Amino acid sequence: MGLAVDVLSDVICPWCFIGKRRLEKAVAAFDGPAKVRWLPFQPNPAMPKERISRREYRTKKFGSWERSQELDARVVAVGQSEGIHFAFDRIGRTPNTLDAHRLIGLAERQGVQGAVVEALFRAYFTEGRDIGTLQALLDVVAEAGLDRHGAESVLNSDDGLDAIKESDALARQFRVDGVPFFVVNGTLTLSGARQPDALQASFRQTLGPA
């Protein structure tokens, strides 16, 4: 029997990037076919399209810039252990991620979803690229193998918005209040950037005896 993992995630959530690395390790150790699907989750759907200063956003969210930097330092340390080099000092603005999620949905249909998700994480967290701008977003996804013309067509239409609503309904069904959130074989759920062994245990639990 194959393994199916749905991941509710946001491309500007650092713990989702860490969770991706840990999931990759768990899936690599799985003996059998596995499919990972990335579903949209926006912790801040009201984020303005024009983006806002990351310092302003984080100060408001955590009470002070100093507190934000303390949290960033913790993420940097954990990221290093997973081979991720977070460069928060390169990030100037916090974007609305609706369009990024719409293109991740297109990437699934084109068979390049994993590559596009990885590229968006890397672009934002390690390269400091402003994926809230149309040009940067299209550049990143095209570099990852997504058809640029198709991506532009999606963003010039309502394509992908229904998938966002469906994912929102799934999040409400499972009472998701934070990401990453994993749904294993449609039944078992785990919240947070779990270690590979915890993910592997969930795989075994849903699949039953070998």
N, C-alpha and C positions, 0 to 999 in steps of 0.2 A: 504494500500500500504506500502511496506517495504522501509526501508532506506538503501542506499548504499553510503559509504564514502570511496573514495580512498585518501590515504595520501602519497604524495611524501615527503620522509624523508631520513635523513642520520643518522646512529647510533652514530656518533661522533659529532652531532649537539645538544648542550644542550637545545636550544629552541624547538627542536623536541621532546625531552623528556618531557619538560614542556607542549608542545602542546598535547602530548599523554594523560597526566593527565587531561587536560581540556576537551579533546574530550571524555574521559571516563565518565566524569561527565555529559556532554551533552547527550551522548548516554543513560546513565542510566536513565535520566529523560524523554527519548523518549518513548511514548506509542505505541509500535509496534515492529515488527521484524527489526533488524538492522544488517548490515554486514559492517565491516571495513576491508579494504585491504591496506596493506603497500607496496608501490612501491618504487623502488630505485631511489635515486638522489645523485649524487656525486658532491659536490661543487668543489672538487679538484681531478678530475680523473687522473691527472698527478702525484699524490703523489707516490713516489717510493715504490715498494713492500717491500723493506727492512725497511721502516718507517724512520721517522726523529725525532729528539729531539723536544718535544712540545715547549720548551722554544725558540728554534731556529725558529720554524715555526711561532709561535705567535708573536715573536719580528719582524720578517720580514713582517708579515701580518698587524700588527697594529702600527708599527713604533718604539715601545719600549716595554720592558718587563713590565714596570710600567703601561703602558696603558692597556696591556693585563690583568694585575692583577686587575685593576679597573673594567674592563668589567666582569671578573670572579666574583668579589665581588657582582656585580649587579645580576648576574645569581644565585649566592648562595642565596641571599636574596629572590628572586622570587621563587626559588626552594623550600625553606623552607615553603613558604606559600602553596605550592602544595604537601608537604610531601616528597620532594626529598632532599636528603642530598648530594649535590655535594661535591666531594673530589678531587678538581683539583690538590692538592699537591701530590696525589698518582699517577698521570698520568705522565709517563716519556716520552712516545713517541706518536706521531700522526701517525696512521696507514692509509694505503690504505684500503678502505672499500668494494672493488669490491667483494671479496670472501664472506664477511658477507652478502652482498645483494643477492648473488647467493643462499646462504643457507636460507635466508628469503623467497625467492621464493620457494625453496623446502619445507619449513615449511608450506607454504600455501597449497601445494598439500597434505601434510600429516595432515592438520587440526590443526596445533599447531603454526600458524604464530604469533598470539598475544603474546603467551608465549615466543617465541624465540626473538621477538623484545624487549619485556620487559627485558629479561635476558641479551641481548646485551647492552642495555642502562645501566642497573644496573652494569654489569661487568665493563664497561669502566668508567662510571662516579662516581660510589660510591665505587667500590672495587679496582679500579686501575689496572685491569687485562689487559694485552697486547693482545687485540683481533686481532692484526695484525699478530700474530704468529699462525701457523697452530694448534699447540697443544692446546693453550688457546682457540682459536676459536671453535675447535671441542669439547672441554670440556664444554664450555658454552652452546652451542646449544644442546648437548646431555643431559646435566642436565635439560634443558627446555623441553625435551621430543622428540627431533628430533632423528631419527635413525642415530647412529654414522656411521655405515657402509655406509648407503646411502649418508650421508654428505661427507664422504671421496671420494666416487665414483664421486659425482658431482664435487668436487674440482680437481679431477684427469682427468676431461674431459672438454668439452666446454659447458656443460649443464648450462643453466641460462644466457648465454651471449646474446642470442636473446631477452630475457625479459628485459635486461638492455637497449638494443637498442630501444625496443618498448617504454620503459618508457622515454628514452631521447627524442623520437619523441613526446610523449605526453607533456613533459615539454616545448618543442619548440612550440607546438600548443597553449599552454596556456601562453606562454612567461614567464615561471617561472624563476625568478632570485634569489630566496631565499626560504628556507624551514623552518618550515613545510608549505606545500601547500595542501589545501583540495579541492577535487572535489566532490561535493554533488550531488548524483543521476545523475551524468554524465553531469550536466549542470552548476550549480552555483559553483563559485570558491572563496576561501578565502585564503589569504596569511598571514602567521605569526601565532604565538601561541595565537590565539584568545581566549577570555574568553568564558566560557560555554554558556552564554546567547546569544552571537553573533552567536555561532554555532547552537544553538537551533533555532534562528531566520532564519538561512539559511535552516534548515530542513523544517520548516513550509512553507517557501517561495517556495521550490521545490515541496512540497507535496500538496499544495493548501488547501482549506477549508476541515475541518474534515468531 
